[in-house]
Amino acid sequence: PTSAKVSAVTQPGRFRYTLDNDVLTTEQRWFYEENGYLVIKKLVSDEDIERFRKEFIRICNKEVNPLGAMIMKNETLRSQSVQSEKMVNKVQDFQEDEELFRYCTLPQVLRYVECFTGPNIMAMHTMLINKLPDSDKQTFRHPMHQDLYYFPFRPADRIVCSWTAMERADRNNGCLVVLPGTHKESLKPHGYPKWEGIVNKLFHGILDYEENSPRVHVVMEKGDTVFFHPLLIHGSGVNKTSGFRKSISCHFASSECYYIDVKDTLQEGLEKEVVEIASGKFNVSSLDLK
């Protein structure tokens, strides 16, 4: 059940968010045009997902240390030197990990990505998320946000996220929540939510988010993949189970996309925070992003 009316328009008209292709049906194209997301069932095999899971465990156990990857931990356990699956909630920017980066090269994924970006594709941002069992403080709830807020490149319509469930994702373990049609809106001001307890770094949310906005909880089975627009407002709830909810994702963009200067934009504050984090991580006094 959902409180949102998800539409699939069938009348002819101009396509803006998808490109002409022989992969998507007309109904699928219109669904994405109207709603900003599209789920493809069982796109990634169990075998591939198991390989990604095993590599994640190796990273958690420090058996491998991918160059440039950001290993994000439960903030309440950050002071502990021991690293394990029970405290790592995200591996970000895994492009130098050959095994995980295979996800970004899977032919069946790229076949759909091309419908949104065109044939010349760049992998721009990668994540393996391990949503941990949550506490009453809701530490791992991800506030409603737009991914374009994190990206200093345009145009937005030639960017798409591919997000694959590595196990069943539902309301019990914090599945994706989307606001259909919000990809047609502009980029909103973001910041840290005023939640009780600790909020994980860079988990920004829309500041003036209307809590009662119609929404869809995207229930997915293992291997299901959702493609969505970077302006689509989305987030995820708490994991109320005792297990983990893993997903692997990549944001792709057309090679014709270009970088923008975020000075005097809604993204300027984020740039400053990223510089501060990077400066601390690499122990440099100043860092100039170009």
C-alpha positions as CSV (number, residue, x, y, z in Angstrom):
1,P,0.0,0.0,0.0
2,T,1.2,3.5,-0.7
3,S,-0.2,7.0,-0.1
4,A,1.2,8.2,-3.4
5,K,-0.5,8.0,-6.7
6,V,2.2,6.6,-9.1
7,S,1.3,7.4,-12.7
8,A,2.2,5.8,-15.9
9,V,1.1,8.1,-18.7
10,T,0.4,6.5,-22.0
11,Q,-0.6,9.4,-24.2
12,P,2.0,10.5,-26.8
13,G,4.3,13.5,-26.0
14,R,7.8,14.7,-25.8
15,F,10.3,12.6,-23.8
16,R,12.7,14.7,-21.7
17,Y,14.2,12.4,-19.2
18,T,14.8,9.3,-21.4
19,L,16.5,8.9,-24.8
20,D,15.3,6.9,-27.7
21,N,16.2,3.3,-27.3
22,D,15.1,-0.3,-27.9
23,V,15.4,-1.4,-24.3
24,L,12.6,0.4,-22.4
25,T,9.0,-0.1,-23.4
26,T,6.9,2.9,-24.1
27,E,5.1,2.3,-20.8
28,Q,8.4,2.2,-18.9
29,R,9.6,5.4,-20.5
30,W,6.5,7.2,-19.6
31,F,6.6,5.9,-16.0
32,Y,10.1,7.3,-15.6
33,E,9.2,10.5,-17.3
34,E,6.3,11.1,-14.9
35,N,7.7,9.6,-11.7
36,G,11.5,9.9,-11.9
37,Y,12.3,6.3,-11.1
38,L,11.9,2.8,-12.6
39,V,12.4,-0.6,-11.0
40,I,13.8,-3.5,-13.1
41,K,13.2,-6.9,-11.5
42,K,16.1,-9.4,-11.0
43,L,18.6,-7.4,-13.1
44,V,21.7,-8.5,-11.1
45,S,22.4,-12.2,-10.5
46,D,22.7,-13.8,-7.1
47,E,26.2,-14.9,-8.0
48,D,27.4,-11.3,-8.6
49,I,25.7,-10.0,-5.4
50,E,27.4,-12.7,-3.4
51,R,30.8,-11.7,-4.8
52,F,30.1,-8.0,-3.9
53,R,29.1,-9.1,-0.4
54,K,32.3,-11.1,0.1
55,E,34.4,-8.2,-1.0
56,F,32.6,-5.8,1.4
57,I,33.4,-8.2,4.2
58,R,37.0,-8.3,3.2
59,I,37.1,-4.5,3.3
60,C,35.4,-4.5,6.7
61,N,38.1,-7.0,7.9
62,K,40.8,-4.8,6.5
63,E,42.0,-7.6,4.2
64,V,41.9,-5.1,1.4
65,N,42.1,-1.3,1.5
66,P,40.9,0.2,-1.8
67,L,42.7,3.4,-2.8
68,G,40.6,6.5,-2.3
69,A,37.6,4.7,-0.8
70,M,35.9,6.3,2.1
71,I,35.0,3.8,4.8
72,M,32.1,5.3,6.8
73,K,31.4,3.9,10.3
74,N,28.7,4.1,12.9
75,E,29.5,7.5,14.5
76,T,28.8,6.1,18.0
77,L,31.6,3.4,17.4
78,R,34.0,5.6,15.5
79,S,36.5,5.7,18.4
80,Q,36.9,1.9,18.3
81,S,39.9,0.7,16.4
82,V,38.3,-2.6,15.4
83,Q,36.4,-2.5,12.1
84,S,33.7,-5.1,11.2
85,E,30.5,-5.5,9.3
86,K,28.7,-4.5,12.5
87,M,30.0,-1.0,12.4
88,V,30.8,-0.1,8.7
89,N,27.7,1.5,7.2
90,K,29.1,2.6,3.8
91,V,32.0,2.1,1.4
92,Q,32.0,5.1,-0.8
93,D,34.1,5.7,-4.0
94,F,35.2,2.2,-4.6
95,Q,36.3,2.8,-8.1
96,E,39.8,1.4,-7.4
97,D,38.4,-1.9,-6.0
98,E,38.4,-4.1,-9.0
99,E,35.8,-6.5,-7.6
100,L,33.2,-3.9,-6.5
101,F,33.7,-1.8,-9.6
102,R,32.6,-4.7,-11.7
103,Y,29.1,-3.6,-10.7
104,C,29.6,-0.4,-12.8
105,T,30.6,-2.5,-15.8
106,L,27.8,-5.1,-15.8
107,P,26.4,-5.2,-19.3
108,Q,22.8,-5.7,-18.1
109,V,23.1,-2.5,-16.0
110,L,24.8,-0.4,-18.7
111,R,22.1,-1.5,-21.1
112,Y,19.6,0.4,-19.1
113,V,21.9,3.3,-18.1
114,E,22.4,4.1,-21.7
115,C,18.6,4.8,-22.0
116,F,19.1,7.8,-19.7
117,T,22.7,9.0,-20.4
118,G,23.4,8.0,-24.0
119,P,26.1,5.7,-25.2
120,N,29.2,7.5,-23.8
121,I,29.0,6.8,-20.1
122,M,31.0,7.9,-17.1
123,A,30.8,6.2,-13.7
124,M,30.8,9.3,-11.3
125,H,30.0,8.1,-7.8
126,T,29.9,4.6,-6.2
127,M,28.6,3.3,-2.9
128,L,28.0,0.1,-1.1
129,I,25.6,0.8,1.7
130,N,25.3,-1.5,4.7
131,K,22.3,-0.2,6.7
132,L,22.9,-1.3,10.2
133,P,20.3,-2.3,12.8
134,D,19.2,1.0,14.3
135,S,18.7,2.3,17.8
136,D,16.0,4.6,19.2
137,K,18.1,7.5,18.0
138,Q,17.5,6.5,14.4
139,T,21.2,7.0,13.5
140,F,21.0,5.3,10.1
141,R,17.9,6.9,8.9
142,H,18.8,8.9,5.7
143,P,16.8,12.2,5.5
144,M,14.9,13.0,2.3
145,H,17.4,14.5,-0.2
146,Q,18.3,15.0,-3.8
147,D,21.5,13.4,-5.1
148,L,22.2,16.3,-7.4
149,Y,23.1,18.3,-4.3
150,Y,26.3,16.2,-4.1
151,F,27.2,16.6,-7.8
152,P,29.0,19.6,-9.3
153,F,28.2,18.6,-12.9
154,R,25.3,19.1,-15.3
155,P,22.9,18.6,-17.0
156,A,20.9,16.7,-14.4
157,D,18.8,15.0,-17.0
158,R,21.8,13.1,-18.3
159,I,22.6,11.7,-14.9
160,V,21.1,8.5,-13.5
161,C,21.6,6.3,-10.4
162,S,21.6,2.6,-10.6
163,W,20.7,1.1,-7.1
164,T,20.6,-2.6,-6.6
165,A,19.2,-4.4,-3.6
166,M,21.6,-7.0,-2.3
167,E,18.9,-8.6,-0.2
168,R,15.2,-7.9,0.2
169,A,14.5,-4.3,1.1
170,D,11.2,-3.3,2.7
171,R,9.8,-1.0,5.3
172,N,11.1,-3.2,8.2
173,N,14.8,-2.8,7.2
174,G,14.7,0.7,5.7
175,C,14.0,0.5,2.0
176,L,14.2,3.5,-0.3
177,V,11.4,6.0,0.0
178,V,10.7,8.3,-3.0
179,L,8.5,11.2,-3.8
180,P,7.2,10.5,-7.3
181,G,7.4,13.4,-9.8
182,T,9.8,15.6,-7.7
183,H,12.5,15.1,-10.3
184,K,10.7,17.9,-12.2
185,E,11.4,20.4,-9.4
186,S,14.5,22.4,-8.8
187,L,17.4,21.7,-6.4
188,K,16.4,22.5,-2.8
189,P,18.5,23.8,0.1
190,H,20.0,21.0,2.1
191,G,21.6,20.7,5.6
192,Y,21.8,18.4,8.6
193,P,18.4,17.4,10.0
194,K,17.5,18.6,13.5
195,W,17.2,15.0,14.8
196,E,17.9,13.8,18.3
197,G,21.1,11.9,18.6
198,I,24.1,11.6,16.3
199,V,23.8,12.2,12.6
200,N,26.3,10.6,10.2
201,K,28.6,12.9,8.3
202,L,27.4,14.1,4.9
203,F,23.9,12.6,5.5
204,H,22.3,15.9,4.5
205,G,18.6,16.4,3.9
206,I,16.2,19.0,2.5
207,L,15.8,21.7,5.1
208,D,12.1,22.6,4.4
209,Y,10.9,19.1,3.7
210,E,7.2,18.6,4.0
211,E,6.8,15.4,6.1
212,N,3.3,14.7,4.8
213,S,4.3,14.7,1.1
214,P,2.9,11.7,-0.8
215,R,5.5,9.0,-0.9
216,V,6.3,5.5,-2.2
217,H,8.2,2.8,-0.2
218,V,10.1,1.0,-2.9
219,V,10.0,-2.7,-1.8
220,M,12.6,-4.7,-3.7
221,E,13.9,-8.2,-3.8
222,K,17.5,-9.3,-4.1
223,G,18.9,-8.3,-7.5
224,D,16.1,-5.8,-8.3
225,T,17.5,-2.5,-9.5
226,V,16.0,0.9,-9.4
227,F,17.1,3.7,-11.8
228,F,16.3,7.2,-10.7
229,H,16.9,10.9,-11.6
230,P,19.3,12.9,-9.4
231,L,16.6,15.5,-8.6
232,L,14.1,12.9,-7.3
233,I,13.5,13.5,-3.6
234,H,14.3,10.2,-1.8
235,G,15.6,8.8,1.5
236,S,15.4,5.7,3.6
237,G,13.9,4.7,6.9
238,V,15.4,2.9,9.9
239,N,16.4,-0.7,10.0
240,K,14.1,-2.2,12.6
241,T,15.5,-5.7,12.1
242,S,18.5,-7.4,13.7
243,G,20.2,-8.0,10.3
244,F,21.8,-5.7,7.7
245,R,20.3,-4.2,4.6
246,K,22.9,-3.9,1.8
247,S,22.7,-2.2,-1.5
248,I,25.2,-1.3,-4.2
249,S,24.9,1.7,-6.5
250,C,26.6,3.9,-9.0
251,H,25.7,7.3,-10.4
252,F,26.3,7.4,-14.1
253,A,26.5,10.5,-16.4
254,S,26.9,11.2,-20.0
255,S,30.5,12.0,-21.0
256,E,29.1,15.3,-22.4
257,C,28.3,16.5,-18.9
258,Y,30.4,19.4,-17.6
259,Y,31.5,20.6,-14.2
260,I,30.1,23.8,-12.7
261,D,31.5,26.4,-10.2
262,V,29.4,25.9,-7.1
263,K,30.4,29.3,-5.6
264,D,27.3,31.3,-4.6
265,T,25.1,28.3,-5.2
266,L,23.2,25.9,-2.9
267,Q,26.2,23.6,-3.0
268,E,28.9,26.0,-1.8
269,G,28.5,24.9,1.8
270,L,28.9,21.3,0.9
271,E,32.1,22.0,-1.0
272,K,33.6,23.6,2.1
273,E,32.7,20.6,4.2
274,V,34.1,18.1,1.7
275,V,37.4,20.2,1.7
276,E,37.5,20.1,5.5
277,I,37.0,16.3,5.6
278,A,39.5,15.7,2.8
279,S,42.1,18.0,4.4
280,G,41.8,16.0,7.7
281,K,41.9,12.6,5.9
282,F,45.0,13.4,3.9
283,N,46.6,15.7,6.6
284,V,47.0,18.8,4.4
285,S,46.5,22.3,5.6
286,S,44.7,23.5,2.5
287,L,43.0,22.0,-0.5
288,D,41.8,23.6,-3.6
289,L,39.2,21.8,-5.6
290,K,39.5,22.2,-9.4
